[in-house]
Amino acid sequence: MPSQLMTDPVILELPVRLMVTVTTVGDPNVVGELAIPALYGAVYPLKFALKKLNIEYNIEALRARWPDAHLVPKDQWTAHWA
C-alpha cells in the first residue's frame, strides 16, 4: 500500500539547538562555494574543542534558507547557512 502524501501544513516543535551559521548575499551557486567551507571550517574545530571539555556537539546535515528569494533577483538573494 503506498504511503499517503501529507498536504496539510504541520507545525513542529523542535528542541533548542546550538548552531553555527553563515549569512551570504548573492547567487547561492557562487557564494555557497565560499560559505560552506567557512561553515565547516568553523564547526569542526568547535566540535573538537568542546570534546576536550567533555561536551558532546553533534554536527547535523547542512541547512540553508533563502528568505528573500521570491523578492529579489538570484544574484541578490540572502542565504542563511547552518
Beta strands, then each sheet from edge to edge (+ up, - down):
strand 1: 22-25
strand 2: 64-65
strand 3: 78-81
sheet 1: 1+ 3- 2+
end
